[in-house]
Amino acid sequence: MQEREQMIQAYVEAYNRFDVEGMLVHLDENIQFENISNGEVTLSLIGKEAIRQQAEQSKGYFSERCQTITSFKHENNLCEIEVDYEAVLDIDLPMGLKKGDRIQLEGRSVFQFENDKIIALTDIS
């Protein structure tokens, strides 16, 4: 469990630094990623390269961003974290949010592990 927590912390720290390569270190080549917002899947990706492309693109959305892990919960090959998320937009968004607006939310992420790699990641907010 400690090794899994270290992998997750490394992923989150790389995310906070906009370090895409650091985010990918512990991901399986065929990782499955989903983002779920308000009960709806808003993004679904398969493969490390697809995640790389999305992560590179999304770097331009924010001037700063920070996920803070508030808890870990382990169950078999899954680890769920709760996070506080804060970001400052670097672009205007269609839903009315403007560059410079601060976003704050709480969410959770579920990491699935196999052979010391993250094979699935689901972000839920």
ZALUMDREN-929917 format. One record per residue: x, y, z of N, C-alpha, C, O in turn; residue in three letters. Coordinates in steps of 0.05 Angstrom, whole numbers, plus 5000, padded with zeros to 4 digits. Example, Ala and Ser with C-alpha at 12.3 -4.5 7.8 and 13.67 -1.06 7.14 Angstrom:
! ZALUMDREN-929917
526448865156524649105156526449345156528549345169Ala
525749555142527349795143525850015157526850235161Ser
***
This chain:
! ZALUMDREN-929917
501649765000500050005000501750255000501050454987Met
503950255015505650485016506850554988507050784981Gln
507650344973508750384947506650504928507250684912Glu
504150414930501950524914501550824921501150984903Arg
501550884947501151164955503351334945502951564937Glu
505851234945508051384934507751444904508451654895Gln
506751244889506351274861504151484856504451654838Met
502051474872499851664868500851944876500252144862Ile
502351974898503452234905505252344884505152584878Gln
506952174872508652264851507052364827507752564814Ala
504952224820503152304798501952574803501952754786Tyr
500852614827499452864835501553094836500953314826Val
503853044847505953254848506753334820507253574814Glu
507053144801507753204774505453364760506053554746Ala
503053284766500653434755500853724764500453904748Tyr
501253764790501354034801503654204788503354444786Asn
505754074780508054214767507854244737509654344724Arg
505554144726505154134696507353964683508154014660Phe
508253754697510353574688509053324676508653124689Asp
508453334650507053114637508652854638507552644644Val
511252874632512852624633512852504661512752254663Glu
512952664681512852564709510152434715510052234730Gly
507952534703505352424707505252144695503751964705Met
506752094673506551844658508251614669507851384661Leu
510051674687512051484696510851214705511851004698Val
508751224722507650984733505250874719503850694729His
504650984695502250904680502950674662505050664649Leu
501150474660501350254641500950364613499450554609Asp
502150234593501950324565498950334556498250494540Glu
497350154567494550124558492550234579490350144581Asn
493450424595491850534616489150634605488950744583Ile
487050604621484450714615483950944633484250924658Gln
483051174622482551414638479651504633478751504610Phe
478251584654475651704651475451934670476451934693Glu
474152144660473452374678470452374679469052374659Asn
469352374704466552384709465852634724466952684746Ile
464052794713463253044725460153044727458853014707Ser
459153094751456253094755454952844745452752854734Asn
456252614749455152354741455352284712454452064703Gly
456552454695456852404667459852374659461452524669Glu
460352184642463152154631463652384612462252404591Val
465552554619466152784602468652734585469152884565Thr
470252534592472652474577473352184582473352084604Leu
474052044560474951764562477351724543477151784520Ser
479551624554481951584539483051304544482751194565Leu
484351194524485650934527488550964516488951054494Ile
490450894533493250894525494751134536493751354539Gly
497251074542499051284553499451514534499551744542Lys
499551464508499951674488497551864487497952104485Glu
495151754489492751924489492752104514491952334513Ala
493551994537493752154561495852364559495452594568Ile
498152294547500252494542499152734526499552964534Arg
497752674504496752884487494753064502494853304500Gln
492952934517490953084532492253254554491553484558Gln
494253144567495553294589497153524578497153744590Ala
498453494555499853714542497953934534498454174538Glu
495653864523493654054514492554204538492254454537Gln
491854064560490554194583492454374599491554534615Ser
495054344595496954524609496354814603496754984620Lys
495354874579494755144571492255264583491755504580Gly
490655094596488155184607488455344633486755504641Tyr
490655294647491055394674493755534678495755454666Phe
493755754693496255884699497455754725499855764729Ser
495655644741496555484764494455284771492055324765Glu
495255064783493354854791494554694813497054654815Arg
492854604831493954444854491854254864489654324871Cys
492553994863490953794876492353734903494753694904Gln
490753724924491753654951490253394959487853394962Thr
491753184964490552934973489752965002491353035019Ile
487152905008486252925035485752655048485652635073Thr
485552435032485352175044485951955023485752004999Ser
486751725033487251485017485451265028485051235052Phe
484251105010482750875018483550644999483450674974Lys
484350415010485350194995483349964996482149905017His
483049834973481349594971482349414948482149494925Glu
483549194955484649004936486649154917488649264927Asn
486149154891487949284872487149574866488149694847Asn
485349694882484449964879485350144901485650054924Leu
485850394895486450594915484850844907485050944885Cys
483150934926481551174921482651404938483151364962Glu
483051634926483951864941481752074939480352094919Ile
481552234960479952474959481752704956483952714968Glu
480952904940482653134935481153394937478753414931Val
482553594946481653874943483153974918485553944916Asp
481654104900482854194875482454494873480254604878Tyr
484554634866484354924862486054994837488254884833Glu
484955164820486355244795485555524788483455624795Ala
487355654773486755914761486755884731488755794719Val
484555964718484355944689486256124675486656354683Leu
487356024653489156184636487756244609488956364592Asp
485256154606483656204582480756244591479956174613Ile
479156364573476256384577475056124569475855994549Asp
473056034584471655784577468855844568467656054576Leu
467655674551465055724539462855754560460855884555Pro
463155624583461055624603460955884620459655904641Met
462456094611462356354624464656414643464956644651Gly
466356214648468656264665470756414648471056364624Leu
472156594661474056764647476956724657477356614679Lys
478756804640481656794647482056934673481057164677Lys
483456814692483956934718482056834739482556874763Gly
479756714731477856604750479156374765480556214754Asp
478456354791479456134808477255924810474955984816Arg
478055674806476255444808477055294834479455244838Ile
475055224850475655054873473454844874471154894872Gln
474454594877472554374880473754144895476154124899Leu
472053964904472853724917472253494898470253504884Glu
473953294898473453064881474852824892475952824914Gly
474752614876476252374883477252244858476252284836Arg
479352094861480551944839480851654848481651604871Ser
480251474830480551194835482751084817482551104792Val
484850974829487050854814486850554816486450444838Phe
487150414794487250124793490050034786491250144767Gln
491049844801493849754797493949464788492249304794Phe
496049414772496749144764499749134758500749314743Glu
501148944769504048914764505649174768507249254752Asn
505049314791506449554798506149784778507849964776Asp
503949784763503250004745500350084750498749924759Lys
499750334743496950424744495750354717496550454696Ile
493650184718492350094693489750234687488750224665Ile
488650374707486150524703486150754723487050734746Ala
485050984714484751214731482151344724481551404701Leu
480451394745477951524742477851764760478151744784Thr
477552004748477252254764474252314766472852304745Asp
473352374790470452414795470152674810471352724831Ile
468452854799467853104813464853174810464053374820Ser
***
